[in-house]
Amino acid sequence: MAPDYRPGVPEDWFVDPVNLGIPGVRRPAAEPDEDDALSWQVDSLCAQTDPEAFFPEKGGSTRDAKKICQSCSVRSECLEYALENDERFGIWGGLSERERRKLKKRAV
């Protein structure tokens, strides 16, 4: 039996960051899980901020949301998801709905 590291500290002191949903912390997978197509959202910066910034009212500013997207590590996955699922509202992958529509038209 291992000696007590710190006497008086309860055995259940440890909090599992995976169960808390801390961004960037995932359980290691033996193989990539194709069933979990949204696993990229764990690392998204928008999940850590006010969601209203990403869904502004008509005529509202998208500047703050786009600024957050610029430094997000899963920006391309987010944009790909929005394009594949025809997301009509909000900022996804740093682009507004209008910008995503233009991008789709250019791709056709």
ZADO-1210 file (C-alpha; in nm, 4 decimals, padded with zeros to 6 digits):
<atoms>
<atom x="00.0000" y="00.0000" z="00.0000" code="MET" pos="1"/>
<atom x="00.1315" y="00.3432" z="-00.0943" code="ALA" pos="2"/>
<atom x="00.1980" y="00.5888" z="00.1856" code="PRO" pos="3"/>
<atom x="-00.0384" y="00.8822" z="00.2257" code="ASP" pos="4"/>
<atom x="00.0841" y="01.1703" z="00.0161" code="TYR" pos="5"/>
<atom x="-00.0955" y="01.4279" z="00.2241" code="ARG" pos="6"/>
<atom x="-00.2527" y="01.3159" z="00.5452" code="PRO" pos="7"/>
<atom x="-00.5991" y="01.4601" z="00.5949" code="GLY" pos="8"/>
<atom x="-00.6810" y="01.4904" z="00.2238" code="VAL" pos="9"/>
<atom x="-00.9852" y="01.2797" z="00.1347" code="PRO" pos="10"/>
<atom x="-00.9369" y="01.0003" z="-00.1179" code="GLU" pos="11"/>
<atom x="-01.2075" y="01.1455" z="-00.3414" code="ASP" pos="12"/>
<atom x="-01.0418" y="01.4897" z="-00.3716" code="TRP" pos="13"/>
<atom x="-00.9605" y="01.4417" z="-00.7401" code="PHE" pos="14"/>
<atom x="-01.2031" y="01.5928" z="-00.9902" code="VAL" pos="15"/>
<atom x="-01.1920" y="01.4370" z="-01.3352" code="ASP" pos="16"/>
<atom x="-01.1593" y="01.7195" z="-01.5947" code="PRO" pos="17"/>
<atom x="-01.3071" y="01.4954" z="-01.8650" code="VAL" pos="18"/>
<atom x="-01.6285" y="01.4559" z="-01.6698" code="ASN" pos="19"/>
<atom x="-01.6374" y="01.8308" z="-01.6083" code="LEU" pos="20"/>
<atom x="-01.6217" y="01.8954" z="-01.9821" code="GLY" pos="21"/>
<atom x="-01.3085" y="02.1072" z="-01.9749" code="ILE" pos="22"/>
<atom x="-01.2196" y="02.2012" z="-02.3353" code="PRO" pos="23"/>
<atom x="-00.9240" y="02.0160" z="-02.4823" code="GLY" pos="24"/>
<atom x="-00.9445" y="01.7280" z="-02.2340" code="VAL" pos="25"/>
<atom x="-01.0664" y="01.4013" z="-02.3783" code="ARG" pos="26"/>
<atom x="-01.0468" y="01.0357" z="-02.3029" code="ARG" pos="27"/>
<atom x="-00.7838" y="00.8689" z="-02.5194" code="PRO" pos="28"/>
<atom x="-00.9490" y="00.6575" z="-02.7853" code="ALA" pos="29"/>
<atom x="-00.8086" y="00.3355" z="-02.9219" code="ALA" pos="30"/>
<atom x="-00.9456" y="00.4282" z="-03.2624" code="GLU" pos="31"/>
<atom x="-01.1055" y="00.7480" z="-03.3910" code="PRO" pos="32"/>
<atom x="-01.4762" y="00.7394" z="-03.3166" code="ASP" pos="33"/>
<atom x="-01.6594" y="00.8100" z="-03.6403" code="GLU" pos="34"/>
<atom x="-01.9923" y="00.8028" z="-03.4553" code="ASP" pos="35"/>
<atom x="-01.8936" y="01.1139" z="-03.2617" code="ASP" pos="36"/>
<atom x="-01.8943" y="01.3649" z="-03.5472" code="ALA" pos="37"/>
<atom x="-01.9212" y="01.6544" z="-03.3036" code="LEU" pos="38"/>
<atom x="-01.6196" y="01.5672" z="-03.0875" code="SER" pos="39"/>
<atom x="-01.4424" y="01.8786" z="-03.2169" code="TRP" pos="40"/>
<atom x="-01.6847" y="02.0886" z="-03.0110" code="GLN" pos="41"/>
<atom x="-01.4982" y="01.9909" z="-02.6951" code="VAL" pos="42"/>
<atom x="-01.2105" y="02.2118" z="-02.8101" code="ASP" pos="43"/>
<atom x="-01.4198" y="02.5011" z="-02.9410" code="SER" pos="44"/>
<atom x="-01.3668" y="02.8426" z="-02.7875" code="LEU" pos="45"/>
<atom x="-01.7324" y="02.9345" z="-02.8382" code="CYS" pos="46"/>
<atom x="-01.8277" y="02.6632" z="-02.5901" code="ALA" pos="47"/>
<atom x="-01.6400" y="02.8641" z="-02.3278" code="GLN" pos="48"/>
<atom x="-01.8022" y="03.1996" z="-02.4060" code="THR" pos="49"/>
<atom x="-02.1431" y="03.3643" z="-02.4234" code="ASP" pos="50"/>
<atom x="-02.3451" y="03.1872" z="-02.6965" code="PRO" pos="51"/>
<atom x="-02.5424" y="03.5025" z="-02.7690" code="GLU" pos="52"/>
<atom x="-02.2327" y="03.6531" z="-02.9319" code="ALA" pos="53"/>
<atom x="-02.2517" y="03.3785" z="-03.1968" code="PHE" pos="54"/>
<atom x="-02.6225" y="03.4256" z="-03.2620" code="PHE" pos="55"/>
<atom x="-02.6707" y="03.8032" z="-03.2787" code="PRO" pos="56"/>
<atom x="-03.0086" y="03.9556" z="-03.3500" code="GLU" pos="57"/>
<atom x="-03.0709" y="04.0740" z="-03.7037" code="LYS" pos="58"/>
<atom x="-02.8448" y="04.3711" z="-03.7688" code="GLY" pos="59"/>
<atom x="-02.6352" y="04.2960" z="-03.4593" code="GLY" pos="60"/>
<atom x="-02.2574" y="04.2919" z="-03.4638" code="SER" pos="61"/>
<atom x="-02.0695" y="03.9712" z="-03.5422" code="THR" pos="62"/>
<atom x="-01.7301" y="04.1260" z="-03.4657" code="ARG" pos="63"/>
<atom x="-01.6813" y="03.9710" z="-03.1199" code="ASP" pos="64"/>
<atom x="-01.7768" y="03.6216" z="-03.2340" code="ALA" pos="65"/>
<atom x="-01.5512" y="03.6375" z="-03.5389" code="LYS" pos="66"/>
<atom x="-01.2636" y="03.7593" z="-03.3259" code="LYS" pos="67"/>
<atom x="-01.3014" y="03.4539" z="-03.1006" code="ILE" pos="68"/>
<atom x="-01.3189" y="03.2261" z="-03.4050" code="CYS" pos="69"/>
<atom x="-00.9887" y="03.3618" z="-03.5389" code="GLN" pos="70"/>
<atom x="-00.7929" y="03.1962" z="-03.2589" code="SER" pos="71"/>
<atom x="-01.0012" y="02.8785" z="-03.2316" code="CYS" pos="72"/>
<atom x="-00.8159" y="02.5536" z="-03.3011" code="SER" pos="73"/>
<atom x="-01.1238" y="02.3794" z="-03.4465" code="VAL" pos="74"/>
<atom x="-01.2394" y="02.6600" z="-03.6737" code="ARG" pos="75"/>
<atom x="-01.2130" y="02.4521" z="-03.9927" code="SER" pos="76"/>
<atom x="-01.4089" y="02.1613" z="-03.8412" code="GLU" pos="77"/>
<atom x="-01.6762" y="02.4057" z="-03.7282" code="CYS" pos="78"/>
<atom x="-01.7071" y="02.5636" z="-04.0726" code="LEU" pos="79"/>
<atom x="-01.7146" y="02.2230" z="-04.2394" code="GLU" pos="80"/>
<atom x="-01.9944" y="02.1135" z="-04.0054" code="TYR" pos="81"/>
<atom x="-02.1967" y="02.4287" z="-04.0782" code="ALA" pos="82"/>
<atom x="-02.1601" y="02.3866" z="-04.4536" code="LEU" pos="83"/>
<atom x="-02.2461" y="02.0170" z="-04.4500" code="GLU" pos="84"/>
<atom x="-02.5487" y="02.0702" z="-04.2257" code="ASN" pos="85"/>
<atom x="-02.6717" y="02.3888" z="-04.3929" code="ASP" pos="86"/>
<atom x="-02.6641" y="02.5892" z="-04.0700" code="GLU" pos="87"/>
<atom x="-02.8713" y="02.8985" z="-04.1394" code="ARG" pos="88"/>
<atom x="-02.8141" y="03.0960" z="-03.8234" code="PHE" pos="89"/>
<atom x="-02.5146" y="03.2129" z="-03.6273" code="GLY" pos="90"/>
<atom x="-02.1426" y="03.2419" z="-03.6722" code="ILE" pos="91"/>
<atom x="-01.9795" y="02.9087" z="-03.7573" code="TRP" pos="92"/>
<atom x="-01.6118" y="02.8729" z="-03.8386" code="GLY" pos="93"/>
<atom x="-01.5740" y="03.2487" z="-03.8357" code="GLY" pos="94"/>
<atom x="-01.8327" y="03.3104" z="-04.1071" code="LEU" pos="95"/>
<atom x="-02.1841" y="03.4488" z="-04.0948" code="SER" pos="96"/>
<atom x="-02.4738" y="03.2792" z="-04.2705" code="GLU" pos="97"/>
<atom x="-02.4427" y="03.5212" z="-04.5620" code="ARG" pos="98"/>
<atom x="-02.0688" y="03.4558" z="-04.5922" code="GLU" pos="99"/>
<atom x="-02.1250" y="03.0795" z="-04.5832" code="ARG" pos="100"/>
<atom x="-02.3886" y="03.1097" z="-04.8569" code="ARG" pos="101"/>
<atom x="-02.1423" y="03.3024" z="-05.0771" code="LYS" pos="102"/>
<atom x="-01.8749" y="03.0426" z="-05.0110" code="LEU" pos="103"/>
<atom x="-02.1108" y="02.7613" z="-05.1141" code="LYS" pos="104"/>
<atom x="-02.2053" y="02.9442" z="-05.4348" code="LYS" pos="105"/>
<atom x="-01.8380" y="02.9866" z="-05.5298" code="ARG" pos="106"/>
<atom x="-01.7759" y="02.6160" z="-05.4676" code="ALA" pos="107"/>
<atom x="-02.0515" y="02.5068" z="-05.7075" code="VAL" pos="108"/>
</atoms>
